[in-house]
Amino acid sequence: MFSKILLPTDFSDCSAEAAKVARLLAERFGSRITVLHVLDEPAALDPMFRGDVPLEMLRGRMERFARENMDAFLAAHFSGFSDIETILASGVPYREIIRKARECRAGLVVIGTHGRTGVEHVIFGSTAEKVVRNAPCPVFSVRMGGKEFIHP
């Protein structure tokens, strides 16, 4: 049913919950999982966020941090699961997620959501919400503290 599942991650607890769901679905349907992490470059390019750190040095640090976290994320959630690939991208997270979903012809995106509401939602927006609205395929949104995903 879902031959390819795209799992965007920011390495948070929300992403860990989404990883559990993605793995269960992949095992059930024999799907390939693509784990995507997007380096949020717009924030990194702003001198306010990077201070006196040269841009190339910052990019290098961000990539090293992302690779280390990706390795740890895979070890924690996909040990023994072999039909998996990883992608590191740079840009605006929701745009890159949608672009990668199209590129890899994902049948499903499984994404964690922080469940922000009120002022926090207005200020930060919701990557998951933008993906749900614009993705080229169905999106399974997993919220922290939601009901446990039960499979037969």
Sequence and secondary structure as in RCSB ss.txt:
>XXXX:A:sequence
MFSKILLPTDFSDCSAEAAKVARLLAERFGSRITVLHVLDEPAALDPMFRGDVPLEMLRGRMERFARENMDAFLA
AHFSGFSDIETILASGVPYREIIRKARECRAGLVVIGTHGRTGVEHVIFGSTAEKVVRNAPCPVFSVRMGGKEFI
HP
>XXXX:A:secstr
  SEEEEE  SSHHHHHHHHHHHHHHHHHT EEEEEEEE HHHHHSHHHHTTS HHHHHHHHHHHHHHHHHHHHH
HH TT  SEEEEEEES HHHHHHHHHHHTT SEEEEEE    HHHHHHH  HHHHHHHH SS EEEEETTS    
  
